[in-house]
Amino acid sequence: MPEPPAGTALAGGADGPRALRPLLDIVLDALATGAAHRAGPLPPGGPDAVAHTVRTACTPLIPEYGTGPHDALRTLVHTLAAGAADPADPRCAAHLHCPPLALATAADLAAGALNPSMDSWDQAPAASELEALTCRELAALVHPAAARPDALVTTGGTESNLLAALLARESAPRDAGPLQIVCGANAHHSIPRAAWLLGLPEPLTLPTPNGVLTPDTVHTCLANLAGHTGPVLLTATAGTTDSGAIDPLPALADLAAHHRARLHIDASYAGPLLFSDTHRPALHGLDRAHTVTLDLHKLGWQPVAAGLLAVPDPATLAPLAHQADYLNADDDTEAGLPDLLGRSLRTTRRPDILKIAVTLKALGRTGLGDLVDRTLAAAQTFADLIDAHPRYELHSRPTLSTVLFRPTGADPTTLATIRRTLLTDGHAVLGRATTPTGLWLKATLLNPHTQPGDLTTLLTLVEGHTPR
Ligand SMILES: *Cc1c(COP(=O)(O)O)cnc(C)c1O
């Protein structure tokens, strides 16, 4: 047998690690040189400058004869790192875009090398069992009193919310009326999108004047739906994208029960407060939902993707059952091969559970809870800094790790300019949020190692870009 051509060694098998090790050295070096080159939370210069750098470094992208693995890895990884918005930098704090843990990232490498596919047992014998075990344990944190809680792995909150709406639709007989979703104006955009995708009527969207649903408004809406023949899905949010607010979950659970509506809680952001002894009480009522969205690529420090949809009973998931002879033939299932096809709408699927399981085992519940506590404490510190500053105003005390603030009296154009100038200078990545009191700058703190000095620096940077 002739030697395989350069760059075509495989990642798996007993020889895989030997092929990977020198390549990983190159990758790690390129990550380091890229970050050093950037020297800040994002590359300076804005979209045109970054696009020019990428084009210059990377073309031709499909050369007639390849450059070999070392050059390609060095060039592209360096370019991507140098041009990254890096959430590990405390000044990168716009979105629910978390800095992944090194340990989770290392586990994800193993997932890539082994490449199990989670659509049939014969492609993922151990990975499918690890997924089943880990999902059940995570679901038990959400629904502790349930007899057989379970969870599905998803690509994130968007897919989890879509599945929740689909399962609600399928919970009623075919000849019932259509599913009507009721949500707040604070709901994530993926809720109305799910309704659109599933061919449902537009959600009834209730006002959220203080950032959260008000039980009176929800009661009136559900009472008015009494004549609706189809199922009703009340959707609440635990940790809104704009401000991190948590809807009044116990009152909403009471209302859903009273009006016989299903309850879905989108806890994409706040869900991991379950790990924290200090903050778990903020999620009181979560266990009363029929479906719960969790996202461990936010307050869970996982590389994308790490979403879950938790349910109190596996019967809730029955509508997803599906058969394809080449993946779960009846006789295979009868002979004891686990049937995985009903655990997702996807077919080929990465074992995202590995990094999650490694993180849970390495840190334990209290270790993850401690990261949640540190992150939420950093938000309080930042709010204190803004409160104490004579020229800045704070929107409200943070519930989670989102802090809305602005120079006192700043008009929307000034705020938008501050945000974009910080971006194009490569100094800081801040978000924006519109509330009933106007436009605000948004800091979404997700770095558990952020120090008070980092937050002072962030505020000083904003000050430096604020016209006097
Ligand atoms: C982030 C988020 C989502 C979407 O999650 P993805 O993982 O980006 O798909 C949905 N709902 C809320 C409240 C979120 O914060």
The ligand as an SDF file (V2000), in Angstrom:
LIG
                    3D

 15 15  0  0  0  0  0  0  0  0999 V2000
  -30.5820   33.0820   22.9390 C   0  0  0  0  0  0  0  0  0  0  0  0
  -32.0390   32.9350   23.1340 C   0  0  0  0  0  0  0  0  0  0  0  0
  -32.7950   32.1690   22.2490 C   0  0  0  0  0  0  0  0  0  0  0  0
  -32.2090   31.5660   20.9830 C   0  0  0  0  0  0  0  0  0  0  0  0
  -31.2720   30.6250   21.2620 O   0  0  0  0  0  0  0  0  0  0  0  0
  -30.2090   30.1510   20.1490 P   0  0  0  0  0  0  0  0  0  0  0  0
  -29.3540   29.2540   20.9420 O   0  0  0  0  0  0  0  0  0  0  0  0
  -29.5300   31.3980   19.6860 O   0  0  0  0  0  0  0  0  0  0  0  0
  -30.9590   29.4780   19.0790 O   0  0  0  0  0  0  0  0  0  0  0  0
  -34.1360   31.9890   22.5290 C   0  0  0  0  0  0  0  0  0  0  0  0
  -34.6960   32.5720   23.6050 N   0  0  0  0  0  0  0  0  0  0  0  0
  -34.0060   33.3450   24.4650 C   0  0  0  0  0  0  0  0  0  0  0  0
  -34.6910   33.9570   25.6300 C   0  0  0  0  0  0  0  0  0  0  0  0
  -32.6490   33.5540   24.2460 C   0  0  0  0  0  0  0  0  0  0  0  0
  -31.9450   34.3140   25.0910 O   0  0  0  0  0  0  0  0  0  0  0  0
  1  2  1  0
  2  3  1  0
  2 14  2  0
  3  4  1  0
  3 10  2  0
  4  5  1  0
  5  6  1  0
  6  7  2  0
  6  8  1  0
  6  9  1  0
 10 11  1  0
 11 12  2  0
 12 13  1  0
 12 14  1  0
 14 15  1  0
M  END
$$$$
